[in-house]
Amino acid sequence: MSGAAAAARFAPQGALTMRTAPALLDEGRRRAAEGDLVVDLAAVTEADSAALALLLDWLRAARAAGHSLKLCNLPQGLASLALLYDLDAVLPREGET
């Protein structure tokens, strides 16, 4: 990285489902708007299609602010959902260019 500041990290914990996603929406948007962001999903214990919608919303917020958003430690179930909905190529992973 050419002297650029390291991306901030955001690590949601627990379930990322239709019941819990709305509570994280604004925090993720705020963080995405502040600068480059890595969303670490290692501590996510459960995820459904609402988690995908949440990640896509944060990605749009980051891009609208001129920042990048990358994902790391995508849970297998969430990766499978992304593949099912043909969104796997849309979700940027940490380490990808």
ChimeraX attribute file (.defattr): number of C-alpha atoms within 10 A of each C-alpha:
attribute: neighborCount
match mode: 1-to-1
recipient: residues
	/A:1	5
	/A:2	4
	/A:3	5
	/A:4	7
	/A:5	9
	/A:6	11
	/A:7	15
	/A:8	14
	/A:9	16
	/A:10	16
	/A:11	15
	/A:12	16
	/A:13	13
	/A:14	14
	/A:15	16
	/A:16	24
	/A:17	19
	/A:18	15
	/A:19	9
	/A:20	14
	/A:21	19
	/A:22	14
	/A:23	11
	/A:24	12
	/A:25	15
	/A:26	14
	/A:27	13
	/A:28	23
	/A:29	18
	/A:30	13
	/A:31	20
	/A:32	28
	/A:33	22
	/A:34	15
	/A:35	19
	/A:36	21
	/A:37	24
	/A:38	22
	/A:39	24
	/A:40	18
	/A:41	20
	/A:42	14
	/A:43	14
	/A:44	19
	/A:45	14
	/A:46	14
	/A:47	22
	/A:48	15
	/A:49	15
	/A:50	16
	/A:51	22
	/A:52	21
	/A:53	15
	/A:54	21
	/A:55	21
	/A:56	16
	/A:57	17
	/A:58	25
	/A:59	25
	/A:60	18
	/A:61	21
	/A:62	24
	/A:63	16
	/A:64	12
	/A:65	14
	/A:66	13
	/A:67	17
	/A:68	20
	/A:69	27
	/A:70	20
	/A:71	21
	/A:72	16
	/A:73	14
	/A:74	17
	/A:75	15
	/A:76	10
	/A:77	13
	/A:78	20
	/A:79	17
	/A:80	14
	/A:81	17
	/A:82	18
	/A:83	13
	/A:84	10
	/A:85	11
	/A:86	10
	/A:87	14
	/A:88	15
	/A:89	9
	/A:90	11
	/A:91	17
	/A:92	16
	/A:93	17
	/A:94	15
	/A:95	8
	/A:96	7
	/A:97	5
